[in-house]
């Protein structure tokens, strides 16, 4: 379930993961179109999609989804992929490899704090052992500590 991305962003080759659901869609596409050299052929036989054509396809999908008022692009998909990987527990070093980054610092720029991740943060204080609900039970009545009201 890996995909070899050739000449991806930054003209780099890398491996990334393939969704099982996307694989089903790709199989159906393959059966219908029977591509030979490229999975998605460009406008001329034997050519591939240009980066500009991919941008147009994504922009049309954004409009069709009613999201044209947002600042979305092809690159948004990459950012979302990285953010969702981290949200689902993938460690940052694996995300770095899947994105094909040389530097962890570059990968960190892709991560956005999501509501899901914020909601899952536990205050470290809440992880401490619970204190005695009656801390004054062993304090002598009438002592100064016993007179303090909490």
N, C-alpha and C positions, 0 to 999 in steps of 0.2 A: 504493500500500500504506500509506496514511495514514488515520487515523480522526479525525473531528472530534468531540471530546468537548465536549458542551455542558453547562454548569452542573456541571462536575466538582467535585473537592475544592476547597473555598473558593469555591464558586459561580462558578468561572472556566471560560471556554471555552479550549480548546487543541487542538492537533493532536498525535497520537502515532502510533506505528507499529503496523502490523497484521501478525501472523504469517501466513505463507502457509498453514500447517497450520490455524490458526484460521479463516482465510477459507474453507477447504474445509468445515469443520464448520458455519460460519454459512450457507453456501450450502445444505447439506443441511437445516438447520433451517428456512431460508426456504421451501424447496420443500415441506416437510411442513406448516408452520403458516401460511404466507402472511400475515405481519404487515403492517398497513397504516400506522399512525401511528408506533408504537414497535416496534423490533426485538423487544423482550421486553415484552409487554403485562402489565399488572398484573391484579389479580383482577377489575376491572370493565372492560368494553369501552371502549377509547379511553384507558385510564389507563396510566401507567408503573409500574414497580416502585418501591416506596418504599425508602429506604435501609435500613430495618429488615428488609424482606423479603429484600434482597440479603444482609444479615448472616446471616439464617436459612439461606438457600441455601448460603452458604459454610460456616457452622457444620455443617450436615448433611453437606456434602462432606468436611469435616475428620474428622468422626466416622466416616463411611463408609470413609475412607482409614486409619482406626486411629490418627489423630494427635491425639485429643482431650486427651491428657495434656500436650500442648505448649501454649504460650500464643500460638496462631495466631489471626488475624482477617483481615478483608477488607484491612486496612491492611498485613498481612504480604505480601500479593501485590505491593503497591506497592514495599515495601522490597526484596523479592526481585528485582523487575524492574530496579530501579536498580542493585543489586549485580551482577546478571548482565550488565547492559550494560557496566559498568566492567570486570568480569572478562574480557569478550570484546573489550576494547580501545576502547570508546566513550569519547570525551573527556568530561570532567565538565560542560563547558558545554552539550554536546548533551543530556546526561542532564537537566540543569536545565530545558532547554526542553521535553523530552518529558514531564517531570513537571509542567510549568506553574508552576514556582517563579519568584518575582521575584528571590530572593537565592540566590547560590551557597552561602551559609552554611546555608540551609535544606536544600539538596540534600545537603550533606556529612553531615547527620544521618541520611540514609537509607542511607548506604554502610556496609557491614559488611565487615570484613576476612575474606575467605574463605581456606580452605586452598589453593585453586587459585592465588589471587593471591600468598599467602605463599610457596608452593613455586616460583613463577616469579621471585621476587626474587633478583637476583644481587648479591653483595657487590661494591661498586665496586673493591675491591682486586684482585678476580679479572679485572677488565677492563683493568688496567694491562698495558703490554707485559711480556712474560716476561723475567725476569732471566737472566743467563748462568748455566748450571748449574755452571760451574766458575769462580767469581769470583776464585780465587787463582792462576789460570794465569799471570798476568803479574807476580806478586809474587816478589821475589827470595827464594830459599831462605835460611833462617836469619834473615830479617828479623823484627821484632817481629810484624807483621801475619800473617806466615806461621805463627808459633807459636801464634796464637790458635785454639782449637778451637771450631767452631760447632756 
